[in-house]
Amino acid sequence: MTGPSNKTLVGTVALVTGASSGIGAATASALASQGASVALAARRKDKLDALATEIRGQGGTAVVLESDVTDEGQATEAVERTVAELGRLDTLVNNAGVMLLGPVVDAPLSEWQRMVELNVMGLLYCAHAALPHLLHAAEDSPRRVADMINISSVAGRVARAGRGVYNLTKHGVGAFSESLRQEVTTRHVRVSLVEPGATSTELAGHNRAEVLEIMRSQFTNIELMHAADIADAIIYIVTRPRHVAVNEMLIRPTEQE
Ligand SMILES: NC(=O)c1ccc[n+]([C@@H]2O[C@H](COP(=O)([O-])OP(=O)(O)OC[C@H]3O[C@@H](n4cnc5c(N)ncnc54)[C@H](OP(=O)(O)O)[C@@H]3O)[C@@H](O)[C@H]2O)c1
């Protein structure tokens, strides 16, 4: 028999959306290394399978949920499968997102649709499906607390030219999170907003070539954060004692003005 575990999330279950790359993948790994069983949701099954294999290789528990959370049915199913396969839901990390920048004038409407469908509706579908389970976990789990972490951005605090609809979606995430926080915090579901600055992931790569050119000129000379830096912040939030709720965390690379 081994001695008592010092892993603070042992016995808990976390669902991470957008777990196939970047901040989501790093967060899922970090949660698993704290002892949480993790459900990994995204569209690219091969990436999720590779991460699940890595987590299991380190003694963790991971399930792969191939899902497009912009589809209400698939988002709900991701939550329900997490509970069915891992037994409960203590932590939802609403991370899946897309950032398509460029001027509003003549922007392709399809880019705006993709951002609203994922950053707003995908997050809302997951939140809606998860809330009954989080409220239940906060009532009857040994920790008697549960967490919803919504990933916003510096762009959710500060609007800038050339980022209009991304700003809109992330400001929306902030407003929704604060309103929901007030509704459920006395029932010990903590709603936390995490607002990263520039972090080295696949996120920027989905932009049009001309937009990428402008972005490169903005961030060439600074040392970006790594996905693990944001995962670290999320681990800090979810491992606070029951009476402490970190409502909001704005994190920039030191060299980002
Ligand atoms: N990187 C930054 O500088 C930065 C700064 C501030 C905020 N953020 C926020 O951080 C979050 C994570 O982004 P990241 O930087 O880690 O970028 P990333 O590497 O591009 O990760 C985005 C994740 O979202 C998933 N995703 C995309 N569409 C999806 C869909 N329809 N259904 C389910 N999953 C979907 C992607 O997986 P699949 O393609 O496999 O589905 C991927 O796992 C986003 O909300 C982003 O806005 C990032």
The ligand as an SDF file (V2000), in Angstrom:
LIG
                    3D

 48 52  0  0  0  0  0  0  0  0999 V2000
   -2.8620   31.9590  -27.1400 N   0  0  0  0  0  0  0  0  0  0  0  0
   -3.1570   33.1740  -26.6910 C   0  0  0  0  0  0  0  0  0  0  0  0
   -2.3760   34.1330  -26.8400 O   0  0  0  0  0  0  0  0  0  0  0  0
   -4.4540   33.4130  -25.9650 C   0  0  0  0  0  0  0  0  0  0  0  0
   -4.6090   34.6450  -25.3240 C   0  0  0  0  0  0  0  0  0  0  0  0
   -5.8070   34.9030  -24.6850 C   0  0  0  0  0  0  0  0  0  0  0  0
   -6.8140   33.9560  -24.6750 C   0  0  0  0  0  0  0  0  0  0  0  0
   -6.6390   32.7690  -25.3150 N   0  0  0  0  0  0  0  0  0  0  0  0
   -7.7730   31.8120  -25.2960 C   0  0  0  0  0  0  0  0  0  0  0  0
   -7.3100   30.5640  -24.8720 O   0  0  0  0  0  0  0  0  0  0  0  0
   -8.1880   29.5460  -25.3790 C   0  0  0  0  0  0  0  0  0  0  0  0
   -7.3550   28.3970  -25.9370 C   0  0  0  0  0  0  0  0  0  0  0  0
   -6.6330   28.8510  -27.0620 O   0  0  0  0  0  0  0  0  0  0  0  0
   -5.1360   28.4220  -27.3820 P   0  0  0  0  0  0  0  0  0  0  0  0
   -4.3310   29.6670  -27.3860 O   0  0  0  0  0  0  0  0  0  0  0  0
   -4.7200   27.2680  -26.5630 O   0  0  0  0  0  0  0  0  0  0  0  0
   -5.3070   28.0280  -28.9310 O   0  0  0  0  0  0  0  0  0  0  0  0
   -5.2650   26.6640  -29.7330 P   0  0  0  0  0  0  0  0  0  0  0  0
   -3.9710   25.9610  -29.5360 O   0  0  0  0  0  0  0  0  0  0  0  0
   -5.6740   27.0240  -31.1260 O   0  0  0  0  0  0  0  0  0  0  0  0
   -6.4050   25.7940  -29.0470 O   0  0  0  0  0  0  0  0  0  0  0  0
   -7.7740   25.9430  -29.3550 C   0  0  0  0  0  0  0  0  0  0  0  0
   -8.4870   24.6600  -28.9760 C   0  0  0  0  0  0  0  0  0  0  0  0
   -9.8760   24.8000  -29.2660 O   0  0  0  0  0  0  0  0  0  0  0  0
  -10.3050   23.6300  -29.9230 C   0  0  0  0  0  0  0  0  0  0  0  0
  -11.4660   23.8670  -30.7680 N   0  0  0  0  0  0  0  0  0  0  0  0
  -11.5560   24.6760  -31.8700 C   0  0  0  0  0  0  0  0  0  0  0  0
  -12.7730   24.5930  -32.3950 N   0  0  0  0  0  0  0  0  0  0  0  0
  -13.4700   23.7000  -31.6220 C   0  0  0  0  0  0  0  0  0  0  0  0
  -14.7980   23.1930  -31.6680 C   0  0  0  0  0  0  0  0  0  0  0  0
  -15.6510   23.5950  -32.6070 N   0  0  0  0  0  0  0  0  0  0  0  0
  -15.1690   22.2770  -30.7390 N   0  0  0  0  0  0  0  0  0  0  0  0
  -14.2930   21.8700  -29.7830 C   0  0  0  0  0  0  0  0  0  0  0  0
  -13.0370   22.3450  -29.6840 N   0  0  0  0  0  0  0  0  0  0  0  0
  -12.6450   23.2470  -30.5920 C   0  0  0  0  0  0  0  0  0  0  0  0
   -9.1060   23.1990  -30.7510 C   0  0  0  0  0  0  0  0  0  0  0  0
   -9.1790   21.8060  -31.0200 O   0  0  0  0  0  0  0  0  0  0  0  0
   -9.7080   21.1370  -32.3840 P   0  0  0  0  0  0  0  0  0  0  0  0
   -9.2170   21.9810  -33.5210 O   0  0  0  0  0  0  0  0  0  0  0  0
   -9.0820   19.7780  -32.3150 O   0  0  0  0  0  0  0  0  0  0  0  0
  -11.1930   21.0760  -32.2540 O   0  0  0  0  0  0  0  0  0  0  0  0
   -7.9900   23.4610  -29.7460 C   0  0  0  0  0  0  0  0  0  0  0  0
   -7.8540   22.3670  -28.8880 O   0  0  0  0  0  0  0  0  0  0  0  0
   -9.0960   30.2470  -26.3900 C   0  0  0  0  0  0  0  0  0  0  0  0
  -10.3550   30.4850  -25.8050 O   0  0  0  0  0  0  0  0  0  0  0  0
   -8.3820   31.5600  -26.6530 C   0  0  0  0  0  0  0  0  0  0  0  0
   -9.2650   32.5740  -27.0520 O   0  0  0  0  0  0  0  0  0  0  0  0
   -5.4840   32.4710  -25.9340 C   0  0  0  0  0  0  0  0  0  0  0  0
  1  2  1  0
  2  3  2  0
  2  4  1  0
  4  5  1  0
  4 48  2  0
  5  6  2  0
  6  7  1  0
  7  8  2  0
  8  9  1  0
  8 48  1  0
  9 10  1  0
  9 46  1  0
 10 11  1  0
 11 12  1  0
 11 44  1  0
 12 13  1  0
 13 14  1  0
 14 15  2  0
 14 16  1  0
 14 17  1  0
 17 18  1  0
 18 19  2  0
 18 20  1  0
 18 21  1  0
 21 22  1  0
 22 23  1  0
 23 24  1  0
 23 42  1  0
 24 25  1  0
 25 26  1  0
 25 36  1  0
 26 27  1  0
 26 35  1  0
 27 28  2  0
 28 29  1  0
 29 30  1  0
 29 35  2  0
 30 31  1  0
 30 32  2  0
 32 33  1  0
 33 34  2  0
 34 35  1  0
 36 37  1  0
 36 42  1  0
 37 38  1  0
 38 39  2  0
 38 40  1  0
 38 41  1  0
 42 43  1  0
 44 45  1  0
 44 46  1  0
 46 47  1  0
M  CHG  2   8   1  16  -1
M  END
$$$$
